[in-house]
Amino acid sequence: MLDASASIQARRDAARALGKISTEEARGLLNSVPPFLKAAIAEGLGQNPSAEARDMLHDLVNGKDEAVARSAARGLGTRGDADAVDTLGKLLFNDQTPESVRTEAALALGDVNLPSALDQLTRAIAQIHDEDVIESVLDGLGRRPFSDTEQFFGNYLNSPDVPPESKVLAIEAVRDADGDVVPFLSKYLNDANPEVRAAAKEALDFLDPNTATGPTNTVK
């Protein structure tokens, strides 16, 4: 990790491994290594089950270096426990948190396989109005099994209060979800809004070009 002649990727990999196995050494190096290594250590700490690693992630995710804070958010998502959900939720809902960290927190919540993480994301859709953050919240929801989010996405896409551009983002998120999303997306090939129809066609073409025939001719 400290060998400047080694490749950047090799040094990052070593830093992640260090964070995973040794909080004592990681803490000793955090103030002396370049930011890219500090960020890699933060990610590695997410795989370290110790309470000290958790406390270090709390410090890093609330630090002034946004790149390191984003990596710490990813580490918390990997950790995936109730404390991680609580910490990431506070970051997501705090409008004083840098936007890049809030968006990373939303994505990280999508990786946490706990109902409370899903609750945080769906609540964020209702309460947060920053468009960039909402885009990441939708992407976070799209990282979850579609069986967990189908009802949410159905309500969202069928709501007259959601603008077309947000529905397009939702369709893009559904496209990447884990599960059979083709029947769900096919319903929007005949949506009243041309932007939604086009997004559904594009998503289905990406998944399987053979599924987006027939009704797609109505997209204008």
C-alpha positions in Angstrom: 0.0 0.0 0.0 2.8 2.4 0.8 4.9 1.5 -2.2 4.7 4.5 -4.5 6.1 2.4 -7.4 3.1 0.0 -7.2 0.0 0.6 -9.4 -2.8 2.8 -7.9 -5.2 -0.1 -8.2 -2.8 -2.4 -6.3 -2.4 0.2 -3.6 -6.2 0.7 -3.3 -6.7 -3.1 -3.0 -4.1 -3.3 -0.3 -5.8 -0.4 1.6 -9.2 -2.0 1.4 -7.7 -5.2 2.7 -6.1 -3.4 5.6 -9.3 -1.7 6.6 -11.0 -5.1 6.5 -8.5 -6.9 8.9 -6.9 -4.2 11.1 -8.6 -1.2 12.6 -5.5 -0.4 14.6 -3.2 -0.1 11.6 -5.9 1.6 9.6 -6.4 4.3 12.2 -2.6 4.8 12.4 -2.4 5.4 8.6 -5.6 7.4 8.0 -3.9 10.8 8.7 -0.8 10.1 6.7 -1.9 8.5 3.4 -3.2 10.2 0.2 -7.0 10.6 0.0 -7.4 7.8 -2.5 -5.9 5.4 0.0 -7.9 6.8 2.8 -11.1 6.3 0.8 -10.1 2.7 0.1 -9.5 2.0 3.8 -12.9 3.4 4.5 -14.5 0.9 2.1 -12.5 -1.9 3.7 -13.8 -1.0 7.1 -17.3 -1.8 5.9 -16.2 -5.5 5.9 -14.7 -5.3 9.3 -17.2 -6.4 11.9 -15.6 -4.7 14.9 -17.2 -1.9 16.9 -14.1 0.2 16.4 -14.5 -0.1 12.6 -18.1 1.1 13.0 -17.0 4.1 15.0 -14.3 4.9 12.4 -16.8 4.8 9.7 -19.0 7.3 11.6 -16.1 9.7 11.9 -15.1 9.3 8.2 -18.6 9.7 6.8 -19.1 12.9 8.7 -15.6 14.3 7.8 -14.8 17.2 5.5 -13.3 15.1 2.6 -16.3 14.3 0.4 -14.5 11.5 -1.5 -13.6 9.7 1.8 -17.1 10.3 3.2 -18.7 8.7 0.1 -16.4 5.7 0.5 -17.4 5.5 4.2 -21.1 5.6 3.1 -20.4 2.6 0.8 -18.6 0.9 3.7 -21.7 1.4 5.9 -23.9 -0.1 3.1 -21.6 -3.1 3.0 -21.8 -3.4 6.8 -25.6 -3.5 6.4 -26.8 -3.5 10.0 -29.4 -1.3 11.8 -26.7 1.2 12.9 -25.7 1.6 9.2 -29.3 2.2 8.2 -29.7 4.8 10.9 -26.4 6.6 10.0 -27.1 6.6 6.3 -30.6 7.8 6.8 -29.5 10.8 8.9 -27.1 11.7 6.1 -29.7 11.3 3.4 -32.2 13.6 5.2 -29.8 16.2 6.3 -29.8 19.0 3.8 -26.6 20.4 5.4 -24.8 17.2 4.2 -22.9 17.6 0.9 -25.1 16.5 -1.9 -22.6 13.9 -3.2 -22.6 12.3 0.2 -26.4 12.3 0.4 -26.6 10.6 -3.0 -24.1 8.0 -2.0 -26.1 7.4 1.2 -29.2 6.7 -0.9 -27.3 4.2 -3.1 -25.8 2.5 0.0 -29.3 2.1 1.6 -30.3 0.3 -1.6 -27.6 -2.3 -0.8 -28.8 -2.9 2.8 -31.1 -5.9 3.0 -33.2 -4.7 5.9 -36.9 -3.5 5.8 -35.8 -0.3 7.6 -33.5 0.6 4.7 -36.5 0.3 2.3 -38.5 2.5 4.7 -35.9 5.2 4.6 -35.8 5.3 0.8 -39.6 5.4 0.4 -39.9 8.1 3.0 -37.2 10.1 1.2 -39.3 10.1 -2.0 -42.1 11.8 -0.1 -40.0 14.3 1.9 -37.0 15.2 -0.1 -37.3 17.7 -3.0 -33.7 17.9 -4.4 -33.9 16.3 -7.8 -30.4 14.9 -7.8 -30.9 13.3 -4.5 -34.3 11.9 -5.6 -32.6 10.4 -8.6 -30.2 8.5 -6.4 -33.0 7.4 -4.1 -34.8 5.9 -7.1 -31.5 4.2 -8.1 -31.1 2.9 -4.6 -34.6 1.4 -4.7 -33.7 -0.1 -8.1 -30.9 -2.0 -6.4 -33.3 -3.9 -4.2 -35.2 -7.0 -5.2 -38.1 -6.0 -7.4 -40.4 -8.1 -5.2 -39.8 -5.6 -2.5 -40.3 -2.5 -4.6 -42.9 -3.4 -7.2 -45.8 -1.9 -5.2 -43.8 1.3 -4.6 -42.9 1.7 -8.3 -46.4 1.0 -9.4 -47.8 3.7 -7.2 -45.1 6.1 -8.2 -45.5 5.6 -11.9 -49.3 5.7 -11.8 -49.4 8.9 -9.7 -50.7 12.0 -11.5 -48.6 14.1 -9.1 -45.2 12.7 -10.3 -43.7 14.6 -13.2 -42.8 12.6 -16.4 -39.1 13.2 -16.0 -39.2 11.6 -12.6 -41.2 8.7 -14.0 -38.5 8.2 -16.6 -35.9 8.0 -13.8 -38.1 5.4 -12.0 -38.4 3.3 -15.2 -34.6 3.4 -15.6 -34.2 2.2 -11.9 -36.7 -0.6 -12.4 -34.8 -1.8 -15.5 -31.8 -2.5 -13.2 -33.7 -4.2 -10.4 -33.2 -7.8 -9.5 -36.2 -9.8 -10.7 -38.5 -10.2 -13.7 -39.4 -6.6 -14.5 -40.5 -7.1 -18.1 -44.2 -7.6 -17.5 -44.2 -4.6 -15.2 -42.4 -2.3 -17.7 -44.5 -3.6 -20.6 -47.6 -1.9 -19.1 -46.0 1.5 -19.7 -45.5 1.0 -23.5 -49.0 2.5 -23.8 -48.7 5.2 -21.2 -50.4 8.5 -22.0 -47.1 10.3 -21.8 -44.7 9.9 -24.7 -41.6 10.3 -22.5 -42.8 7.5 -20.3 -43.6 5.3 -23.3 -40.2 6.0 -24.8 -38.4 5.2 -21.5 -40.3 1.9 -21.2 -39.4 1.0 -24.8 -35.8 1.8 -24.2 -35.7 -0.2 -21.0 -37.3 -3.2 -22.6 -35.0 -3.0 -25.6 -32.1 -3.1 -23.2 -33.4 -6.1 -21.4 -34.7 -8.0 -24.4 -35.4 -6.5 -27.8 -38.0 -9.1 -28.5 -40.2 -7.9 -25.7 -40.6 -4.3 -27.0 -42.5 -5.0 -30.2 -46.0 -4.0 -31.1 -47.1 -1.2 -28.7 -43.7 0.5 -29.1 -44.8 1.7 -32.5 -47.0 4.2 -30.7 -44.0 6.0 -29.2 -43.7 9.4 -30.9 
